């Protein structure tokens, strides 16, 4: 599993709220492992804006613990869920339908790809060789992080802007 930064419990609790309709969908799953897995994927999507990777199933321990606690289920049952990729995939489609998400069609995918290419090129042209990219948006807006000064970063010194 890839190391991830933990999400604060407050953020998880704010974004991962199961509605009565969500609970009804979760209850349709056969077996506690499927209920936990389905609910975990729904929570993951609401928190991150995407589904977890499937091979192996991407697990965020804090999110999994929160969901298991909300549903009063044991954490270890997720292991059985993670072994059936077909179920994980089927649940992603069910969640997509339940929450009103849909896949991009080919035209939408191309439009998004073109937009992202143009944005990347634009940002690439704004960056100076060796510049710390974290300060690029600050240089554009003139709003630098409080701990920076014109002496500590070349982008600030070159433009003459001050924190």
Secondary structure, DSSP 8 states (H G I E B T S, - for coil): --------HHHHHHH----HHHHHHHHTSSSHHHHHHHHHHHHHHHHHSS---TTTT---HHHHHHHHHHHT--GGGHHHHHT-HHHHHHHHHHHHHHHT-----HHHHHHHHHHHHHHHHHHHHHS-TT--GGGHHHHHHT---TT--TTT-HHHHHHT---
